[in-house]
């Protein structure tokens, strides 16, 4: 029986299109170039921040964020950044009596912006707020302590096999791999309990398990 579902954020609930377009504008390169660089570093198994360092060698990414904020170019999210299936799927799970959480590798500003969207969820947290990031086991320990359900009754949903699926399974959680975004579409997660192409499909599966 599934009693709780926790969702990753980037490329699970939100598209990273705006995020990387904003970085492209800040760094003075075309958006399609930035996207190609992100795809290249992810294919190599590197952190996506390496794409920024390719454009600006030696860049201290946190310091670059501070420079952006100082000139009014802080992170921004609005309704258009959500994938269109997000609200209906989350609401459907809530209506079925499933506890719904959101927890991903984001900064505190992203957490504030996501809360401002008033998604139909019970709780929302970011790695910056918890002080630990995926794929660290302690991130998933936070989830297990956070949700009102046992690990075997909780599903973690994400697009990234190495950051989301494998460590969540190691923590005893059930897992669902969503095939979208550059990692989700190009990297299989054979150890996931479910693999889906949309959150609509996931909601269909999990409401049957509740």
C-alpha positions in Angstrom: 0.0 0.0 0.0 1.3 3.4 -1.0 0.6 6.1 1.7 3.1 8.8 0.7 4.7 10.2 -2.4 7.7 12.6 -2.5 8.7 14.4 -5.7 12.0 15.6 -6.9 11.8 19.2 -8.3 14.0 19.9 -11.4 12.8 18.0 -14.5 10.2 16.2 -12.4 7.9 19.1 -11.5 9.6 22.0 -13.1 11.3 22.4 -16.5 14.9 23.7 -16.4 14.4 25.6 -19.7 14.1 29.0 -18.1 16.9 28.3 -15.6 19.5 27.6 -18.3 18.2 30.3 -20.6 18.8 32.8 -17.7 22.3 31.5 -17.2 23.0 31.8 -21.0 21.8 35.4 -21.0 24.0 36.1 -17.9 27.1 34.5 -19.4 26.5 36.0 -22.9 26.1 32.8 -24.9 23.1 31.6 -27.0 20.5 29.6 -25.1 20.9 26.6 -27.4 24.7 26.6 -26.7 24.1 26.5 -23.0 21.6 23.7 -23.4 24.1 21.7 -25.5 26.8 22.2 -22.8 24.5 21.0 -20.1 23.6 17.9 -22.0 27.3 17.2 -22.6 28.4 17.4 -19.0 25.4 15.4 -17.8 26.2 12.7 -20.3 29.7 12.6 -18.8 28.2 12.1 -15.3 29.3 15.5 -14.1 27.4 18.1 -12.1 25.5 20.5 -14.4 27.4 23.4 -12.9 30.3 22.3 -15.0 28.5 23.7 -18.0 28.9 27.1 -16.5 32.6 26.5 -15.9 33.0 25.6 -19.5 31.7 29.0 -20.6 33.5 30.8 -17.7 36.6 28.7 -16.7 37.4 28.7 -13.0 34.0 30.1 -12.2 32.9 30.0 -8.5 29.2 29.2 -9.2 27.9 30.3 -5.7 29.8 33.5 -6.0 28.4 34.0 -9.5 24.9 33.5 -8.1 25.6 36.3 -5.6 26.8 38.5 -8.5 23.6 37.8 -10.3 21.5 38.6 -7.3 23.3 41.8 -6.7 22.2 43.0 -10.2 18.6 41.8 -9.9 19.1 38.5 -11.8 18.1 36.1 -9.1 16.4 32.8 -9.6 12.8 32.9 -10.7 10.0 30.4 -11.1 6.3 30.9 -12.0 3.4 28.7 -13.2 4.9 28.5 -16.7 7.9 26.6 -15.3 5.7 23.7 -14.1 5.1 20.8 -16.4 1.4 20.8 -17.4 0.6 17.5 -15.7 1.9 18.6 -12.2 -1.1 20.2 -10.6 -3.6 17.6 -11.8 -1.5 14.7 -10.8 -0.6 16.1 -7.3 -4.3 17.0 -6.7 -5.4 13.5 -7.8 -3.0 11.9 -5.3 -4.2 14.3 -2.5 -7.8 13.5 -3.3 -7.0 9.8 -3.0 -5.7 10.3 0.5 -2.0 10.1 -0.3 0.4 12.3 1.6 2.3 14.4 -1.0 5.7 16.0 -0.4 8.3 17.8 -2.5 12.0 17.6 -1.8 14.9 18.2 -4.2 18.3 19.7 -4.7 17.5 23.4 -4.7 18.5 26.5 -2.9 16.4 28.4 -0.3 15.2 30.9 -2.9 13.7 28.1 -5.0 11.9 26.8 -2.0 10.3 30.2 -1.4 9.3 30.5 -5.0 7.8 27.0 -5.1 5.8 27.7 -1.9 4.5 30.8 -3.6 3.0 28.6 -6.3 0.7 27.0 -3.7 1.0 23.5 -5.1 -1.4 20.9 -3.7 1.1 19.3 -1.4 1.4 18.6 2.3 5.1 19.6 2.7 7.9 21.1 0.6 11.6 21.3 1.4 14.9 21.9 -0.4 18.4 20.5 0.1 19.6 23.9 1.2 17.0 24.1 3.9 17.9 20.6 5.1 21.7 21.2 4.8 22.2 18.0 2.8 21.9 17.2 -0.9 21.2 14.1 -3.0 22.6 11.6 -3.5 23.7 11.6 0.1 22.0 8.9 2.2 21.2 11.4 4.9 18.9 13.3 2.4 16.7 10.2 2.1 16.9 9.6 5.9 15.4 13.1 6.2 12.6 11.9 3.9 11.9 8.8 5.9 11.7 10.9 9.1 9.6 13.6 7.4 6.7 11.6 5.9 3.9 10.0 8.0 4.5 6.6 6.4 7.0 3.7 6.5 9.7 3.6 3.8 8.0 0.7 2.1 4.8 2.8 1.9 6.6 5.8 0.5 7.5 6.5 -3.2 10.3 8.9 -4.2 9.8 10.2 -7.8 12.7 11.6 -9.8 14.2 11.8 -13.3 17.9 11.1 -12.3 18.7 7.4 -11.7 22.0 8.1 -9.8 20.8 11.0 -7.7 17.2 9.9 -7.2 16.4 6.3 -7.8 19.4 4.3 -6.6 19.9 6.2 -3.3 16.2 6.2 -2.5 16.1 2.4 -3.0 19.1 2.0 -0.8 17.2 3.9 1.9 14.3 1.4 1.6 11.9 3.7 -0.2 9.9 2.7 -3.2 10.9 4.5 -6.4 9.4 5.9 -9.6 11.6 7.0 -12.5 10.0 9.7 -14.8 11.4 9.8 -18.3 11.7 13.5 -19.0 14.5 16.0 -19.1 18.0 15.2 -20.5 18.8 12.7 -17.9 15.4 11.1 -17.5 15.1 10.5 -21.3 18.6 9.2 -21.9 19.4 7.2 -18.7 17.4 4.1 -17.8 16.6 3.2 -14.2 16.1 -0.6 -14.2 16.0 -0.8 -10.4 13.0 1.6 -10.2 9.7 0.1 -9.0 7.9 2.0 -11.8 9.1 3.9 -14.9 6.6 6.4 -16.3 6.4 9.0 -19.1 4.2 11.5 -17.2 2.9 12.3 -13.7 -0.6 11.5 -15.1 0.6 7.9 -15.7 2.2 7.8 -12.2 -1.0 9.0 -10.5 -2.9 6.2 -12.3 -0.5 3.6 -11.0 -0.2 4.9 -7.4 -3.9 5.5 -6.8 -4.4 1.8 -7.6 -1.8 1.0 -4.9 -3.4 3.2 -2.2 
